[in-house]
Amino acid sequence: MLETLRIMSMSRSAYTLSYFFSQGIFVVISGFILSVCFEFVYANPMKDSANPSVLFVGTILYGLALMSLSMVITTIFTDSKLSAQAGMFVLLLPTSVYLFCIS
């Protein structure tokens, strides 16, 4: 990361914001696809299923929290490969709890 900042002469805050914007687009698209798919799969004629907007907002908030957590994990390790491997284990627990709660 430091080499990228030096080459592009960016500040740390600009690099962080660009990461959040680029990854935030994927979070919003994933949340939209997930909420639309759940609406089609679990829709019934009585319309007593949950509102898909609740799932959409929850997925976006969860995605933003995971983005922050992944940035914190990368600062702990000096080797990027090691942080990617350890990050998978750290991200596995909140993901499994989230999927258990929405199922």
N, C-alpha and C positions, 0 to 999 in steps of 0.2 A: 504494500500500500504506500509506503513512504517513497518508493521509487516512482510510482505513478504520480504522486503529488509533486515531486520535484520536476519531473519531465513536463507536466502540464501547468506547472506553477499555480496550483490550486491551493486554497486553504483547506484545513480539515473540515470546517463547517460546510463548505461547498461540496466536498466529496461525500460527506454524510447525507446532505440533502439530496444529492443526485442519486445516492443509493436508495434512499427512502422513496423517492419518486419513481424510479425505475422498477423497484420491487413492489411498490404499492399498486402499480398498474396491474401486475399479475395477481395480486391479492384481490383486487376489485373484480377482475374478470373471473377468477376462480369462484369467488363468492356468488357472483351472478349466475354462473353455470350451475353451481351446486343448488342454489335456491330454486331455479327454474326446473331442474331435474327432480328435486324433491316434490315440487308442486305437481308435476305430471305423474310421478310414480305414486304418491300418496293422496292424490285428489280423489274425493268421493262425492257422490251426488248430494249428500247431506251438508256438505261444506263445514264439517265440524273439525277439520284438520287445522293444524297451526298455521298462522300467517307466515308466508315465505319471507316477508320483509324482516321478521325477527331472526330467522336463520341467516339472511344476508348480512345484517348488521353484526350479528354474533361472529360470523366467519371473518368479516373484515377486522373486527377488534382482535380476534384471535390471531389473525395473520400479522397485524401490526405488532402484537406482543411477541410473536416468534421472531419477527425481524429485529426487534430490539434485543431479544435474548441472543440471537446469533451474533450480533455486533459485540455484545459483552463477552461471549465465549471466545471470539477471535483475539481479544486483547489479553487473555490469560496466557496463551501459548505463544512462543516465538516462532515455531514452525507451523506453516499454514496447513500442511498435510496432517499433522497431529491434531490441530484444532478442528479440522473437518471430521476426523474420525471420532474425536471425543464429543464433538457437537451433536453427532447423530445419536449417541447414547443419552445425552442431556435432553435433546428434543423429543426423544421417544416417549418419555414419561408424560409430559403435558399433552402430547398428541393422543396417546392412548386414553387418557382421562377425558379429553374433549370428545373423542369419538364414542366413548362409553356414555357420556352425558347426552349426546344428541341422538343416540340410537334407541 
